[in-house]
Amino acid sequence: MSKKQDKRKSSKVNRLRKNDLMQLIMSLFDANPTQTFNYKQISSALGITAESQRVLVNSYLYELFEQDLLQQVSMGKFRLNRRGAYVEGTIERRGVKSYLLPSDGGDEIFIPERKTGHAMQGDRVRVYLYARRRGQAPEGEVVEVMQRAKDTFVGILDVKEHAAFLIVDNKIMTPDIFIPHKYLHEGKDRQKAVVKIVDWPESETNPVGEVIDILGYQGDNNTEMHAILAEFGLPYSYPEDVERAAERIGDGITREEVARRHDMRDVCTFTIDPHDAKDFDDALSVRKIENGMWEVGVHIADVTHYVRPGSIIDQEGMRRATSVYLVDRTIPMLPEHLSNGICSLRPDEDKLCFSVIFQMDDDAQVRQYKIERTVIRSNRRFTYEEAQNVIEQQHGDCCEEILTLDRLAKQLRKRRFEHGAVSFDRVEVRFEIDATGKPTSVYFKQSKDANKLIEEFMLLANRTVAEHIGHPGRGRRAKTFVYRVHDIPLPDRMESFSRFVNRFGYTLKTTGKREAISNSLNQLLEQVQGRPEQNIVETLAIRSMARAMYTTFNIGHYGLAFDYYTHFTSPIRRYPDMMVHRLLARYLDGKPSVQAEEYEELCQHCSDQEQLAANAERASIKYKQVEYMKEHIGQIFEGTISGVTEWGIYVELTENKCEGMIPIRDLDDKDYFIYDPDNYCVEGRRTHRKYRLGDSLRVRVARADLLRKQLDFTLA
């Protein structure tokens, strides 16, 4: 810097106003949190030469000391106030910015990029909290990564003669991983691989990793599906020793076992499932009995008869906690010998079940029930489409039984909504897939009467089991149990959602009794059917709700309007259902209550795994959407803005519900758009043009990036 430039800079600093000067002083302390300064050192560091300004620096130091932002170490010497300055929490990445979400629920803390200390998305960290400046958001620096959210990553190998890197699929705060050749383990250039971080020197930008699995070459369907599972830490193959252990298990339907059970093999029984299902874990039976009541049996595969606690199969099932359903495959919780064989309630085979048997009148009122172990024999396997045809045509196999159950189910459903249940019958996106796994068309799956028939009786069984244990009657104490709970929505979320739907001319009640709020929400969801804004309104309605979870502490299920609810009906694909079966059997045998702590820990694990499985399913749908849209580059579609962020707007296409993004920079190259989260929009600074959530747009498909599972649109 020349003397003339230096003089101009010094002159500028010497003319600073009070707030600006105090901010510069605090910035100096923030950048050097352990150092001590007096006013002369600070003046020198800031280039302040005028004596009048140096006097002000000294005065401001004492003022900052009085504000508790600085400590006075000795007369006239100050240091950043570090008292109580450490906070623990979880790192969250939003676009290009990082934040700490404190464990104690305090305000989130901004972490500058250069201060992240190698922390990545979801890591549990310890942060040094800088002294907060008046009117500014809290800011901090990661000083310790206490626990990694994950240490294995999926990506594409970039192998050169002297170095190799994993180009990470997930770019959220994860730099590419350096792989020494001795850790490549025969990995080749352009292959997809799973790499584990083994070291990350403090002075290095990139972590050091080792290849632990080669998935195959990019673009191969199996490779991509396995990559999605690996990305979320979910298994994509079954351990051979667990498979072998399962193969040794026989059906065990002996005379002695049948004698211990209620034999219901002579009652008309059937399953209703998706056309591609193989794991039939629930069946229904119905018959008229002597007292004029309908005896309805909800029969659930008795999985825990075969899977013993602590066995190698049980441990693997517990670890997985759920089956995972991707676009083109199911990754089962239990080995296929059990899930698709012995435990599956296949037609014309004797099967062991855990059943809830109801006596119901013509108004679908439950007059009596019993829970017991049974043996059944399914007479017929129906797909949902076949059962729906029976209902619509009033003709076919088991016609009288299906029509009776349909009539009873409709009465159960009507009463459930009268009591405040919320209707979330969302349209699901499905793909027709060819032999190579490539999507050839998109269709939408909708819930019809046959689906709702099964749903109502499964809900009834789950509710009955939960009440049986959780509400034992006056003077009797409830025993530890596994519940499926759903908390009431947070008022501020509902208020925000209400303001959003007002823009479309809808009203939503957010205060008052639960039934009134639920009825208002159901009316809204009914009103948007078939409208362009339907999907975005339904999506935001779900986002305004709390997330359902497993716990031993019952608070009821808001969405279903049940005081007691559990998951009992799908033990082949959900570990919490296996936990419920075991606890139910224990308590029916008169044994004492178990300790809640162990089961609460398992509940948390199952809730976490359920969320990971849902994320993987969404990622597989997103991948197939991008793969499908590669054939439509350059074409124009009608769509609706489905998301607004500071880096772009997301648009969902009306025709096929594929979602893509228009980057902010592509909205208008002559304008600068500002993100307004309170109003769900971005607004041009010059033109004041707004793009709001729910607005209709015509877009052109610009790019389809399979590596990032990302569609890019431009305005048409």
MOHU-V128096 format. One record per residue. N is the residue number from 1. BURIAL is # if it has 16 or more other C-alpha atoms within 10 Angstrom, else .. D_LAST is the distance of its C-alpha to the last C-alpha in whole Angstrom. Layout:
# MOHU-V128096
n=[N:N]
burial=[BURIAL:BURIAL]
d_last=[D_LAST:D_LAST]
This chain:
# MOHU-V128096
n=[1:2:3:4:5:6:7:8:9:10:11:12:13:14:15:16:17:18:19:20:21:22:23:24:25:26:27:28:29:30:31:32:33:34:35:36:37:38:39:40:41:42:43:44:45:46:47:48:49:50:51:52:53:54:55:56:57:58:59:60:61:62:63:64:65:66:67:68:69:70:71:72:73:74:75:76:77:78:79:80:81:82:83:84:85:86:87:88:89:90:91:92:93:94:95:96:97:98:99:100:101:102:103:104:105:106:107:108:109:110:111:112:113:114:115:116:117:118:119:120:121:122:123:124:125:126:127:128:129:130:131:132:133:134:135:136:137:138:139:140:141:142:143:144:145:146:147:148:149:150:151:152:153:154:155:156:157:158:159:160:161:162:163:164:165:166:167:168:169:170:171:172:173:174:175:176:177:178:179:180:181:182:183:184:185:186:187:188:189:190:191:192:193:194:195:196:197:198:199:200:201:202:203:204:205:206:207:208:209:210:211:212:213:214:215:216:217:218:219:220:221:222:223:224:225:226:227:228:229:230:231:232:233:234:235:236:237:238:239:240:241:242:243:244:245:246:247:248:249:250:251:252:253:254:255:256:257:258:259:260:261:262:263:264:265:266:267:268:269:270:271:272:273:274:275:276:277:278:279:280:281:282:283:284:285:286:287:288:289:290:291:292:293:294:295:296:297:298:299:300:301:302:303:304:305:306:307:308:309:310:311:312:313:314:315:316:317:318:319:320:321:322:323:324:325:326:327:328:329:330:331:332:333:334:335:336:337:338:339:340:341:342:343:344:345:346:347:348:349:350:351:352:353:354:355:356:357:358:359:360:361:362:363:364:365:366:367:368:369:370:371:372:373:374:375:376:377:378:379:380:381:382:383:384:385:386:387:388:389:390:391:392:393:394:395:396:397:398:399:400:401:402:403:404:405:406:407:408:409:410:411:412:413:414:415:416:417:418:419:420:421:422:423:424:425:426:427:428:429:430:431:432:433:434:435:436:437:438:439:440:441:442:443:444:445:446:447:448:449:450:451:452:453:454:455:456:457:458:459:460:461:462:463:464:465:466:467:468:469:470:471:472:473:474:475:476:477:478:479:480:481:482:483:484:485:486:487:488:489:490:491:492:493:494:495:496:497:498:499:500:501:502:503:504:505:506:507:508:509:510:511:512:513:514:515:516:517:518:519:520:521:522:523:524:525:526:527:528:529:530:531:532:533:534:535:536:537:538:539:540:541:542:543:544:545:546:547:548:549:550:551:552:553:554:555:556:557:558:559:560:561:562:563:564:565:566:567:568:569:570:571:572:573:574:575:576:577:578:579:580:581:582:583:584:585:586:587:588:589:590:591:592:593:594:595:596:597:598:599:600:601:602:603:604:605:606:607:608:609:610:611:612:613:614:615:616:617:618:619:620:621:622:623:624:625:626:627:628:629:630:631:632:633:634:635:636:637:638:639:640:641:642:643:644:645:646:647:648:649:650:651:652:653:654:655:656:657:658:659:660:661:662:663:664:665:666:667:668:669:670:671:672:673:674:675:676:677:678:679:680:681:682:683:684:685:686:687:688:689:690:691:692:693:694:695:696:697:698:699:700:701:702:703:704:705:706:707:708:709:710:711:712:713:714:715:716]
burial=[.:.:.:.:.:.:.:.:.:#:.:.:#:#:.:.:.:.:.:.:#:#:.:#:#:#:.:#:#:#:.:.:#:.:.:#:#:#:#:#:.:#:#:.:.:#:#:#:.:.:.:.:#:#:.:.:#:#:.:#:#:#:.:#:#:.:.:#:#:#:#:#:.:.:.:.:#:#:#:#:#:#:.:.:.:.:#:#:#:#:#:#:#:.:.:.:.:#:#:#:#:#:.:.:.:.:.:#:#:#:#:.:.:.:#:#:#:#:#:#:#:#:#:#:#:#:#:#:#:#:#:.:#:.:.:.:.:#:#:#:#:#:#:#:#:.:.:.:.:.:.:#:#:#:#:#:#:#:#:.:.:.:.:#:#:#:#:#:#:#:.:#:#:#:#:#:#:#:#:#:#:.:#:#:.:.:#:#:.:#:#:#:#:#:#:#:#:.:.:.:.:.:.:.:.:#:#:#:#:#:#:.:#:#:#:#:#:#:.:.:#:#:#:#:#:#:#:#:#:#:#:#:#:#:#:#:.:.:.:.:.:#:#:.:.:#:.:.:.:.:.:.:.:.:.:.:.:#:.:.:#:#:.:.:#:.:#:#:#:#:#:#:#:.:.:.:.:#:#:#:#:#:#:#:#:#:#:.:.:.:.:.:#:#:#:#:#:#:#:#:#:#:#:#:.:#:#:.:.:.:.:#:#:#:.:#:#:#:#:#:#:#:#:#:#:#:#:#:.:.:#:#:#:#:#:#:#:#:#:#:.:#:#:#:#:#:#:.:.:#:#:#:#:#:#:#:#:#:#:#:#:.:.:#:.:#:.:.:#:.:#:#:#:#:#:#:#:#:#:#:#:#:#:#:#:#:#:#:#:#:#:.:.:.:.:.:.:#:.:#:#:#:#:#:#:#:#:#:#:#:#:#:#:.:.:#:#:.:#:#:#:#:#:.:.:#:.:.:#:#:#:.:.:.:.:.:#:#:#:.:.:#:.:.:.:.:.:.:#:#:#:#:#:#:.:#:#:#:#:#:#:#:#:#:#:#:#:#:#:#:#:.:.:.:.:.:.:.:#:#:#:#:#:#:#:#:#:#:#:.:.:.:#:#:.:#:#:#:.:#:#:.:.:.:.:.:#:#:#:#:.:.:.:#:#:#:#:#:#:#:#:#:#:#:#:.:.:#:.:.:.:#:#:#:#:#:#:#:.:#:#:.:.:#:#:#:.:.:#:#:#:#:.:#:#:#:#:#:#:#:#:#:#:#:#:#:#:#:#:#:#:#:#:#:#:#:#:#:#:#:#:#:#:#:#:.:#:.:.:.:.:.:.:.:.:.:.:.:#:#:.:#:#:.:#:#:#:.:#:#:.:#:#:.:#:#:#:#:#:#:#:#:#:#:#:#:#:#:#:#:.:#:.:.:.:#:#:#:#:#:#:#:#:#:#:#:#:#:#:#:#:#:#:#:.:#:#:#:#:#:#:#:#:#:.:.:#:.:.:.:#:#:#:#:#:.:.:.:.:#:#:#:#:#:.:.:.:.:.:#:#:#:#:#:#:#:#:.:#:#:#:#:#:#:.:#:#:.:#:#:#:#:#:#:.:.]
d_last=[50:52:55:53:50:52:53:50:49:52:52:49:50:53:51:49:49:50:47:46:49:50:46:47:50:49:46:49:51:48:47:51:52:55:57:59:59:61:60:61:59:56:56:57:54:52:53:55:58:59:62:61:57:59:61:58:57:60:60:56:57:60:57:55:58:59:55:56:53:56:59:62:64:67:68:65:63:59:57:54:55:54:56:54:51:50:48:47:44:40:38:34:31:28:26:28:30:34:36:39:39:43:45:47:44:44:41:39:39:37:38:37:36:39:41:40:43:41:40:37:35:38:41:44:45:47:46:48:47:47:49:46:46:46:42:40:39:42:41:43:44:44:48:48:46:48:46:43:41:41:42:41:37:35:33:34:37:37:40:42:45:46:44:41:39:37:33:32:29:29:28:30:32:34:35:35:39:41:44:47:48:51:48:46:48:47:43:41:38:35:36:35:38:39:41:43:44:47:48:46:48:47:47:44:41:40:42:44:44:45:44:45:43:41:39:38:35:31:29:32:32:35:35:31:33:36:34:32:36:37:34:35:39:40:42:41:44:47:51:53:56:54:54:57:58:56:58:61:61:62:61:64:65:69:71:72:68:68:71:70:67:66:66:63:63:64:61:58:55:52:49:45:42:39:40:39:42:45:46:47:49:49:51:52:56:57:60:62:65:69:68:65:63:60:60:56:56:53:54:53:53:56:55:57:60:59:57:60:59:59:59:57:55:55:54:51:50:50:48:45:45:43:41:38:35:33:30:33:36:39:40:44:46:49:50:49:53:53:49:49:53:55:54:51:52:52:54:58:58:60:58:59:58:58:57:57:59:58:61:58:59:58:56:54:56:58:62:62:61:62:61:62:62:62:62:60:59:55:56:52:49:46:42:40:39:43:44:42:43:46:45:44:46:49:51:51:53:54:52:55:54:50:50:53:51:48:50:51:47:46:49:48:45:45:48:46:43:46:47:44:42:38:36:33:32:29:27:27:25:27:26:28:30:31:35:33:31:28:25:25:24:23:25:26:29:31:34:37:40:42:40:41:44:44:43:45:48:47:46:50:52:50:51:54:55:54:56:59:59:57:59:63:65:67:69:67:65:61:61:59:56:52:50:46:45:42:43:42:38:38:38:36:33:34:34:31:29:31:29:26:26:28:24:24:27:29:32:34:37:38:42:45:46:44:44:43:40:39:40:37:35:35:35:31:30:31:30:26:27:24:22:18:20:23:22:21:24:26:25:26:29:30:30:32:35:37:37:40:42:46:49:53:52:51:49:48:45:43:40:43:45:48:50:51:49:49:48:50:49:47:49:48:45:45:48:49:50:52:54:54:56:58:59:59:62:64:64:65:68:69:68:67:64:62:61:58:57:57:54:52:51:51:48:46:46:45:42:41:41:39:36:36:36:33:31:32:31:27:27:28:25:23:24:24:20:19:21:20:16:18:18:14:13:10:9:7:8:9:11:13:14:17:18:18:20:21:19:16:14:14:12:14:13:15:16:18:18:17:16:14:13:11:14:15:15:11:11:12:15:17:17:19:18:21:22:24:25:27:24:22:19:18:19:18:22:21:19:20:16:16:14:17:18:17:14:12:8:5:5:5:9:10:14:17:20:23:25:23:22:19:15:12:9:6:4:0]
